[in-house]
Amino acid sequence: MSEHIAENIAVIQGRIENACKASGRDPGEVKLLLATKTVSAERIKIAFSAGVTLIAENKVQELKEKFEALKDFPHTKHFIGHLQTNKIKDLLKCEVACIESLDRLDLAEKLQQRLEFEDKTIEALIQVNTSFEESKFGVSPEHAVELVKQVSQFDRIKIKGLMTIGLFSDEIERVRKCFRLLKEIQRQIIDLEIPNVEMNELSMGMSGDLEAAIEEGATIVRIGTAIFGERIYSDSYYWNENKN
């Protein structure tokens, strides 16, 4: 499978380009983020050599395991899994540029405290549960604006936009509703002009629905399976709070 990674990246980049053209968008507006859960450092390096250097992990443990092997290769790391407060220190050691899954006030408070202690800042996206599923993490859509206001008070956390996982469904129009809702929340927040808040990024869409996500305004698409192949575990395994 490793020899197909560069080829798969080219296919995904083509899909992104075509989706952008179809919706009148500049392909340069959409970043390809590699979801590297369970992917070895050696296989990630193949992706780097193909020119994609934005990666994301779901688990702090995996961040730690791959850190040394990847640190000499220029790349940018995001974190997209459910983050427990007791893992913040370890996450910051791994030089994560952006936490895409900031979804509650107590996490922001603990993150601010640790960032102050280390004299660092970090970018963040607010994760919104647009599918209203109990199995998903993320702030509820009706409380998203309030959470953004609360987190905006923390000077070490730089809010750059929103993230959603969306519905796991083959019915693309049902998934599209999740993306549209995230876009609507983004518009509401932009209109409020909240200090210390940028709303440039919408991280939404994965291998099966990236076209719909781009049509609805995604600026980051998170692709794993279509590049690295099927994984041993189902997607639901990676959103389990107790396994991070």
C-alpha positions in Angstrom: 0.0 0.0 0.0 2.9 2.4 0.7 3.8 2.7 -2.9 0.3 4.1 -3.6 0.4 6.9 -1.1 1.8 9.5 -3.6 -0.6 8.3 -6.2 -3.6 8.6 -3.8 -2.5 12.1 -2.8 -2.6 13.1 -6.5 -6.1 11.7 -6.8 -7.4 13.6 -3.8 -5.7 16.8 -4.9 -7.5 16.3 -8.2 -10.8 15.9 -6.4 -10.2 19.0 -4.4 -9.4 21.0 -7.5 -12.5 19.7 -9.4 -14.7 20.4 -6.4 -13.4 24.0 -6.2 -13.9 24.6 -9.9 -17.4 23.3 -9.7 -18.3 25.7 -6.9 -16.4 28.7 -8.3 -13.7 28.6 -5.6 -9.9 28.9 -5.8 -8.2 25.5 -5.1 -5.6 27.5 -3.1 -8.3 28.2 -0.5 -8.6 24.5 0.5 -5.9 22.7 2.5 -5.4 19.0 2.5 -4.9 17.7 6.0 -3.7 14.1 6.3 -5.4 12.2 9.1 -2.6 10.0 10.2 -4.2 7.9 12.9 -2.5 4.4 13.0 -0.2 5.4 10.1 3.5 4.7 10.8 6.0 7.5 10.7 7.7 5.9 7.7 4.5 6.0 5.7 3.8 9.6 6.7 7.3 10.5 5.4 6.2 9.2 2.0 3.4 11.7 2.1 5.8 14.4 3.0 8.0 13.6 0.0 4.8 13.9 -2.2 4.5 17.5 -1.0 1.8 17.3 1.7 3.1 18.3 5.1 -0.1 19.1 7.1 -1.0 16.2 9.3 -3.3 15.5 12.2 -3.5 13.0 15.0 -6.5 11.9 17.0 -4.6 10.6 20.0 -1.9 12.2 22.2 -0.2 8.8 22.6 0.3 8.6 18.8 1.6 12.1 18.7 4.2 11.2 21.3 5.1 7.9 19.6 5.8 9.6 16.2 7.3 12.8 17.4 11.0 11.9 17.3 10.8 10.1 14.0 9.1 13.0 12.3 10.7 16.0 14.0 13.5 16.5 11.4 11.0 16.7 8.5 9.4 20.1 8.0 5.7 19.7 8.7 2.7 21.1 10.6 0.7 19.2 13.1 -3.0 19.6 14.1 -4.8 17.6 16.8 -8.3 16.5 15.8 -9.3 14.0 18.6 -11.1 14.5 21.9 -8.6 16.1 24.2 -8.6 15.3 27.9 -7.2 18.1 30.2 -4.6 15.8 31.7 -3.0 15.3 28.2 -2.5 19.0 27.5 1.1 19.0 28.7 2.1 16.1 26.5 0.3 17.6 23.5 2.2 20.8 23.8 5.5 19.0 24.0 4.7 17.5 20.6 4.6 21.0 19.0 1.0 20.9 17.8 0.2 24.1 15.8 -3.6 23.9 16.1 -6.1 22.1 18.2 -9.1 21.6 16.0 -11.2 19.9 18.7 -11.6 22.6 21.4 -15.2 22.0 22.5 -15.6 23.1 26.1 -14.7 25.9 28.5 -12.9 23.8 31.1 -10.5 22.6 28.4 -9.8 26.1 27.3 -9.2 27.2 30.9 -6.7 24.5 31.5 -5.0 25.1 28.1 -4.7 28.8 28.9 -3.0 28.0 32.2 -0.5 25.6 30.7 0.2 28.0 27.8 0.9 30.8 30.3 3.2 28.6 32.3 5.2 27.7 29.1 4.9 31.2 27.6 3.3 29.8 24.4 0.3 30.4 22.2 -1.7 28.0 20.1 -4.2 28.1 17.4 -7.6 26.5 17.8 -10.8 25.7 16.0 -14.0 25.3 18.0 -15.5 21.8 17.4 -19.3 21.9 16.8 -21.5 18.8 16.9 -23.5 19.6 13.8 -25.0 16.1 13.5 -26.5 16.3 17.0 -25.3 12.7 17.7 -24.7 11.7 21.3 -21.7 9.7 20.2 -20.0 12.8 18.8 -18.0 15.3 20.8 -18.2 19.1 20.1 -20.2 21.9 21.5 -23.9 21.9 20.5 -24.7 24.4 17.7 -26.9 26.5 19.9 -24.1 27.0 22.4 -21.2 27.5 19.8 -21.3 31.3 19.7 -21.3 31.5 23.5 -18.3 29.2 23.7 -16.4 31.3 21.1 -17.1 34.4 23.2 -15.8 32.7 26.3 -12.7 31.3 24.7 -11.9 34.6 23.1 -11.1 35.9 26.6 -8.0 33.7 26.7 -5.1 35.5 25.1 -3.0 32.4 24.6 -5.6 30.7 22.4 -6.0 32.0 18.9 -9.3 31.1 17.5 -9.1 30.6 13.7 -12.4 29.0 12.9 -14.6 26.0 13.3 -14.5 22.2 12.9 -17.1 19.5 12.6 -17.0 15.8 12.0 -20.4 15.6 10.3 -22.7 12.7 10.1 -21.3 9.2 9.2 -23.7 8.5 6.4 -23.8 7.6 2.7 -26.7 10.0 2.2 -24.7 13.0 1.1 -27.5 15.5 1.5 -27.9 14.6 5.2 -24.1 15.1 5.6 -24.4 18.4 3.7 -26.8 19.8 6.3 -24.0 19.5 8.9 -21.6 21.5 6.7 -24.2 24.1 6.0 -24.9 24.5 9.7 -21.2 25.0 10.4 -21.1 27.7 7.7 -24.1 29.4 9.2 -22.5 29.5 12.6 -19.4 30.9 11.1 -21.4 33.7 9.5 -23.1 34.5 12.8 -19.7 34.7 14.6 -18.2 36.9 11.9 -21.1 39.3 12.2 -20.5 39.7 15.9 -16.9 40.9 15.3 -15.6 39.3 18.5 -12.1 40.5 19.5 -9.3 37.9 19.3 -11.4 35.7 17.0 -10.8 34.9 13.4 -13.2 32.8 11.4 -11.2 32.0 8.3 -11.1 28.2 8.7 -13.8 25.6 8.3 -12.4 22.1 8.9 -15.0 19.7 7.6 -15.2 16.9 5.1 -13.4 13.6 4.8 -12.7 11.0 2.1 -16.3 10.2 1.3 -17.8 13.7 1.3 -15.0 16.2 0.6 -16.8 17.5 -2.5 -19.9 18.5 -0.6 -17.8 20.0 2.2 -15.9 22.2 -0.3 -19.2 23.2 -2.0 -20.4 24.4 1.4 -17.2 26.3 2.3 -14.6 24.0 3.8 -11.0 25.4 3.9 -9.5 22.2 5.4 -10.5 18.7 4.4 -9.3 15.8 6.6 -8.3 12.8 4.5 -7.0 9.5 5.8 -8.5 6.3 4.3 -8.4 7.5 0.7 -4.7 8.1 1.0 -3.4 5.5 3.5 -6.0 2.8 3.1 -8.5 1.1 5.3 -7.7 0.9 9.0 -8.1 -1.9 11.5 -10.5 0.1 13.7 -13.7 1.8 12.8 -13.9 5.6 12.8 -16.0 5.5 16.0 -13.0 4.0 17.9 -11.1 7.3 17.4 -13.8 9.5 18.9 -13.9 7.4 22.2 -13.2 9.8 25.1 -11.7 7.1 27.2 -9.1 6.0 24.7 -7.1 9.2 24.3 
